[in-house]
């Protein structure tokens, strides 16, 4: 039997005798639409899919494109485990259910003792099979199951249809391109078994995997042994590298986790009862946008961790005090050393006020000093609470805090709260951020005032913002970054340890 | 292999160093003050340093309050 690839030319339609060509049909719709390759009559349009013999004849060139990239070859002779073999034939199969290339080669060999063997090359692995006569077998035992030497196997799990797509050499029968065979592949007691069932015959073979090295040594030593050794050596190096990166990944991840949960909230660090409201919801227009502006000064917080320690500042909206719905609020927060404010006010001949002005209706805006004249009775106005010059000096100082040539604050951080909703393809959505965490470090320990400026779309109660501070927070971001770097390096080396190949054919790890 | 171990150790040491010295974190104190001082020197009288509001829409899902 010779090369059958020529036989497929000039294929005719069984219905009208017209020429067959390659085509495709669309199955499914929308995003699930898929182009399924088919053979099609150019005259009558008759279609032949992968369940027909014509399909394999038309697409024969696709199935044999890499037919020479194999370890074994016709006529090769070699010795494995003391037995001499000669390759005398080959059949290439394609799995019927696959549209893509999914082929394997079965090489027929005759041994020195006259027994036929099959060397199967599939997915970079080589198996050696011989005919096998089981003690008991019942292929129709139980509907979807068959029994084999005491074992019970599912036909669905082990079965598939193979189609012959190429044949060459001296075979014990004359296969046809596209011919189908029902197969069942399974393993039992350390052996691989294949049952091939056709209309009038059942053949059973049993085999084991043969290391590539043995096969190359036996049949292609001069051509491929050196390349095989290089390939395996390189893969081993990549495997070792991958192990190093795995160890580093575990180390980095562990440190990330430990440090991620570090830090403890300083209990009652921020006094929310005695805050000083310097400005309460003054309406302003900036760059064409209207907004409400508030200034709040929280009593001093004692921050005593050493300079190489991190703090975490959590600013959040207390919805229990005022709901936050479909609006935004931004804040800027400054840490100002107690001595600096005192010194600054002393220069102005004033002191820090000790009490906050009463807020009769927190949502009611307080007019600025300039607009205070003519305000209705009962509306709180800055300067009406007996704080005298201290209150105004502090308010004026903090209003100008950006303009002071010598910065008064030690640190400034800002954040946004928002609550939004809308509709998209999935329907209604509602998202929000009402709590912001920020890490910071301080060069100096001591008592710090927290000065907070609020910019909001709606009037917001000054006491609806909560501040919590945690100390002894450990930085973990860089361990997380190196974890991902190690992960990428591990993936690269792991893949290379499997795929690095100097040989023209696929080789799986032995 | 030596190169691999060396690269790993350098990466890990970098993470330890950056974490120890708190590289990239907001740091309050002299560094912040001197940076602000220089920044303010470059500002003209009456100019503001920034606007702290109106960055939205915040959600990546769509326009703010969009329906």
Contacts between the chains, C-beta under 8 A, distances in Angstrom:
chain1	res1	chain2	res2	distance
A	237	B	1	7.2
A	240	B	1	5.9
A	240	B	4	7.8
A	241	B	1	7.0
A	241	B	4	4.7
A	244	B	1	7.5
A	244	B	4	5.2
A	244	B	5	6.1
A	244	B	8	5.8
A	245	B	4	7.6
A	245	B	8	6.9
A	248	B	8	4.7
A	248	B	11	7.4
A	248	B	12	6.3
A	251	B	12	7.1
A	252	B	12	7.0
A	252	B	15	7.0
A	259	B	19	7.7
A	286	B	51	6.6
A	286	B	53	7.9
A	287	B	51	6.5
A	287	B	54	7.9
A	289	B	53	7.4
A	289	B	54	5.4
A	291	B	53	5.8
A	291	B	54	7.6
A	307	B	29	7.6
A	308	B	20	6.8
A	308	B	21	7.7
A	308	B	22	6.9
A	310	B	22	6.3
A	310	B	25	6.5
A	326	B	65	5.5
A	328	B	53	7.3
A	328	B	54	7.7
A	328	B	56	5.6
A	328	B	58	7.3
A	328	B	64	7.8
A	330	B	52	4.8
A	330	B	53	4.1
A	330	B	54	7.5
A	330	B	55	7.2
A	331	B	52	7.2
A	332	B	52	4.8
A	335	B	28	5.6
A	402	B	40	7.6
A	402	B	48	6.5
A	402	B	49	4.9
A	403	B	40	7.5
A	404	B	40	7.5
A	405	B	37	7.1
A	405	B	40	5.8
A	405	B	41	7.2
A	406	B	37	6.7
A	407	B	32	7.6
A	407	B	33	4.8
A	407	B	36	4.1
A	407	B	37	5.9
A	407	B	40	7.1
A	409	B	32	8.0
A	409	B	36	7.8
A	410	B	28	4.0
A	410	B	29	5.8
A	410	B	32	6.3
A	410	B	33	6.9
A	411	B	26	6.2
A	411	B	27	7.6
A	411	B	28	2.9
A	411	B	29	7.6
A	411	B	32	5.6
A	412	B	32	7.7
A	412	B	36	8.0
A	413	B	26	5.9
A	414	B	52	5.3
A	416	B	53	7.9
A	416	B	55	5.9
A	416	B	56	7.7
A	416	B	58	6.7
A	418	B	56	5.9
A	418	B	57	8.0
A	418	B	58	4.1
A	418	B	59	7.5
A	418	B	64	7.7
A	420	B	56	7.4
A	420	B	57	6.2
A	420	B	58	6.3
A	420	B	59	4.6
A	420	B	61	7.7
A	420	B	64	5.0
A	420	B	65	6.0
A	421	B	65	6.5
A	421	B	67	7.9
A	422	B	59	7.5
A	422	B	61	6.1
A	422	B	62	4.3
A	422	B	63	6.6
A	422	B	65	6.9
A	422	B	66	4.1
A	422	B	67	6.1
A	423	B	62	7.8
A	423	B	66	7.4
A	423	B	67	5.7
A	424	B	61	6.0
A	424	B	62	5.9
A	429	B	59	7.6
A	429	B	61	5.1
A	429	B	62	7.7
A	431	B	58	7.9
A	431	B	59	4.5
A	431	B	61	6.3
A	433	B	58	6.7
A	438	B	26	6.9
A	439	B	25	5.5
A	439	B	26	7.1
A	440	B	25	6.4
A	440	B	26	4.2
A	440	B	27	6.9
A	440	B	28	6.1
A	441	B	22	5.0
A	441	B	25	5.5
A	441	B	26	7.3
A	441	B	27	4.7
A	441	B	28	7.0
A	442	B	27	7.3
A	442	B	28	4.6
A	442	B	29	5.8
A	443	B	27	6.8
A	443	B	28	6.7
A	443	B	29	2.5
A	443	B	30	5.6
A	443	B	31	7.1
A	444	B	29	5.7
A	453	B	52	7.0
A	455	B	52	5.5
A	455	B	53	3.7
A	456	B	53	7.7
A	474	B	19	7.4
A	475	B	18	7.6
A	475	B	19	4.1
A	475	B	22	6.0
A	475	B	25	6.9
A	476	B	19	7.4
A	477	B	19	7.9
A	477	B	24	7.5
A	478	B	14	7.2
A	478	B	15	4.0
A	478	B	16	7.9
A	478	B	18	4.3
A	478	B	19	5.1
A	478	B	23	7.7
A	479	B	15	5.1
A	479	B	19	6.8
A	481	B	15	7.0
A	482	B	11	4.9
A	482	B	12	6.2
A	482	B	14	7.3
A	482	B	15	4.5
A	485	B	11	6.0
A	486	B	8	7.3
A	486	B	11	7.2
